[in-house]
Amino acid sequence: MPSWIDESLYPDCEPPQSLEAAADRIEFLARLCSAWDFGILPREETIREVRKEEWREAVDACRLLTSSSYALLRQWHQLPPVPYLGDAPSYIRDDPNLEHV
């Protein structure tokens, strides 16, 4: 298994040995972004991997619209923004500088 596949993202099943199929990549991205949004930072090698061009199609297909981490992945892949359906925390929602973050 490549070192960039974080086994902790698969607490409910055995982690995959590779991520060649589009569906496997999409599931990995959903797990990665969900953990990241929860405050579990990805490994540096994982970030390097998912920023590669060959991940662009999977990033576009993932459509995890409630994830701020997913929005960042879309930016890294120069994909058009999609609607963000998640909540902004109340302590920053009315911050005039939020649009600059």
Secondary structure, DSSP 8 states (H G I E B T S, - for coil): --TTS-GGG-TTS---S---SHHHHHHHHHHHHHHHHTT----HHHHHHHTSGGGHHHHHHH--TT-HHHHHHHHHTT-------S---HHHHT-TTGGG-
